[in-house]
Amino acid sequence: MSRFWNKLVSTLDPYVPGEQPRIQNLVKLNTNEHPYGPSPKVLAAIAAHTNDSLRLYPDPTALVLRQAIAKRFDLTPEHVFVGNGSDEVLGHAFHALLKQDAPVWFPDITYSFYPVYCGLYQIDFRAIALDDQFKICVNDYLPALGAEAVLGSANRALGAGASSSVVARAGGIIFPNPNAPTGCASPLADVERIIAANPNIVVVVDEAYVDFGAQTAATLIEKYPNLLVVRTLSKSHSLAGLRVGYALGQPELIQGLDRVKNSFNSYPLDNLALAGATAAIEDEEYFETTRNAVLHSRDALTVGLQSLGFEVLPSAANFVFARHPDYKGADLAAGLRAKNIIVRHFNKPRIADFLRITVGTDAQCAQLLTACREVLTAIK
Amino acid sequence: MSRFWNKLVSTLDPYVPGEQPRIQNLVKLNTNEHPYGPSPKVLAAIAAHTNDSLRLYPDPTALVLRQAIAKRFDLTPEHVFVGNGSDEVLGHAFHALLKQDAPVWFPDITYSFYPVYCGLYQIDFRAIALDDQFKICVNDYLPALGAEAVLGSANRALGAGASSSVVARAGGIIFPNPNAPTGCASPLADVERIIAANPNIVVVVDEAYVDFGAQTAATLIEKYPNLLVVRTLSKSHSLAGLRVGYALGQPELIQGLDRVKNSFNSYPLDNLALAGATAAIEDEEYFETTRNAVLHSRDALTVGLQSLGFEVLPSAANFVFARHPDYKGADLAAGLRAKNIIVRHFNKPRIADFLRITVGTDAQCAQLLTACREVLTAIK
């Protein structure tokens, strides 16, 4: 606390990112980074811009990158917004579009940054409980069924909501597809039902992990003016270290984001990030190859964990979410950590016994499985 | 307008950055970029990080960069906050520290992003008029003299304030030193008087251009817990294209900024920006050499403009702010643009006849002077 902070600062409960350890020789499976590096074309593009031109400001409109993204999705640059990682893009979406008179709705188990944005921008929110299989229940997000559904949801939720009263009207909706940290995907038809049933509010589909097995809602953009799709290059394009995310939507939504962005920071993407991201979007072959390698490793990892007795939720992401019926999640995470393997553990209701394990290389997955076997034996 | 925007978005009046032209062969003297590229050590550091490690998230605490900055100013890393350009740093400072019950005060002629942040974060502000020599009047910022001083200021101001009533109490104060776009520096003793006289509110000194001739307030940080100094690597370190800024202050102020930053974007600086910025801070010799070259060119440019009849305000920045008694600023800017030279012109009260001209290389300054001579003759 400080007398110089305003009231807002004192009340914030900031996001805590996964650990970025400085020690070497760790098997780092805690923040869902891609096990393979970025495309050689990305590295070449960055090298080509590492010169005197760094003295010049970047293009504040990031036109070349937006053109590349637009081309990939058969949209125009006016349908594309870019930012400093999808976290910044999401922040602007909360500030510009999801902050409305009614609360924003999102799942009770989801990306834990959403309630943090609500704190920052003073937005009421309502956490809608996932079902017992940790799936998003479409009916809970349909206003015609709203009051009843949310009552049902409130009975399932374990204290994760911002308010206790039943609110039948959403001011905005956001959910990841696939969801995090569960990895479970919603079928595109379900996603469309939510968008179509809420034509007067913005529905944000956070597709950070979509390339690993879910269907993108980007194909619905021309049909629904209330749809915003948010994506990142951090995961499937192996560029967590470059900080580039983007949003796709009809131009009026993009213009809303632009107005907030241009009232905050004219140039959130530096020259090197612009060059590298453009090359990453354009190199579809490398993207496919490395993505498929991860999918292959995920299958093997899932089978391996199941053979050790783990329950593994069906994953459409580059991680698996798994629990063992006989062990506490915190104990397993600590045991793995002692063996220099770090995974993510969330000490939260309903998911405290799960581990979120990033899909690494086949060698890393094998190390993880060996370590799990040893930990299970040791703490039996 | 869009029905999906909230009220805030509709009311915003976003910042308009200087043009970043895509055509070649322009003499670009409009956005105060350094005429010389960054240190070769910066380019080498970036190259050393352009590899597979881009798949990994950056250090969210940016510790290595903060250590380098702290060392330069004889402070600790706990005194240092870093962000995606000083614009992002300033944005967080407005959101966390300058948003208070009373309005924030800043000069009427100053960095035009300040009122934009006030719009974004819904902060009342009061624009305090510069004097007739375009200098900041210290007395206007001293609360003991407040009511009287602000009344005097209100008589000078030309409609730039947010409110018309006289407000004698500030919730926060921010001003650049040297000021922009005037380039005029305040002596450190004047800056200290403002900080010392306002011990209960945060005073932000925006030192974007300080390395070109003003005295830094960083030396006062241990003495004043209410002082925040904001700086950038965009200007004197030739890294506008890398987007790195920072703030210096006592740890409680830095923690306030951290809380907002960590509620918005965990990793605003990418791996390459962290590496390049650290190398730039550490290469003091290159910094001195290139800075001194700019100072030398500025002297020659000033003399040259004066010999053409321009009034040139005394500059402590890497630009000059100049007007000609016989010509309109807009006409001069258009005439130069027709000769492929771009300078910045602000169509605003009191300064509409000024041009803000970045100090380029000696060759660029000579081109500018030749073009000015031709334009003056042509539109006589």
Interface residues (C-beta under 8 A of the other chain):
Chain A: S2 R3 F4 W5 N6 L8 V9 L12 D13 P14 Y15 V16 P17 G18 Q20 R22 K28 T31 E33 H34 P35 Y36 G37 P38 V42 L43 I46 A47 T50 N51 D52 S53 L54 R55 L56 Y57 P58 D59 P60 N84 G85 D87 E88 G91 H95 A96 L97 K99 Q100 V116 Y117 G119 L120 N200 I201 V202 P225 N226 S234 S238 L239 A240 G241 L242 R243 E252 L253 Q255 G256 D258 R259 V260 N262 S263 F264 N265 S266 Y267 P268 L269 D270 N271 L272 A273 G276
Chain B: S2 R3 F4 W5 N6 L8 V9 L12 D13 P14 Y15 V16 P17 G18 Q20 R22 K28 T31 E33 H34 P35 Y36 G37 P38 V42 L43 I46 A47 T50 N51 D52 S53 L54 R55 L56 Y57 P58 D59 P60 N84 G85 D87 E88 G91 H95 A96 L97 K99 Q100 V116 Y117 G119 L120 N200 I201 V202 P225 N226 S234 S238 L239 A240 G241 L242 R243 E252 L253 Q255 G256 D258 R259 V260 N262 S263 F264 N265 S266 Y267 P268 L269 D270 N271 L272 A273 G276
